[in-house]
């Protein structure tokens, strides 16, 4: 939810608030073990950092995106192990901070 709120702040032209909200989402998602929320918040943070007027270290943006990719891989691995099937894998897509979880044949 906080990732969506961060996106709303960005849309309103409030990048500083977007960064703070995304960081809060990361902290809460991580503390609560909610990989989905943390991943979305990491993507929102990267977008918010890119929108700030001040110079942001590229490493911070890359770190947020790398962490999001790691979380998505963990989520996919979890779903794969839960299906116990080599023919059916849950796939996650982060696109515009929207979540889809289609089941596809591999």
Protein Blocks (a to p, Z undefined) as FASTA:
>chain_A
ZZmmmmmmmmnopaklmmmmmmmmmmmmmmnopaklmmmmmmmmmmmmmmpmbdcdfklm
mmmmmmmmmmmmmmmmmmmmmnopakbccddddehhiacdddddZZ
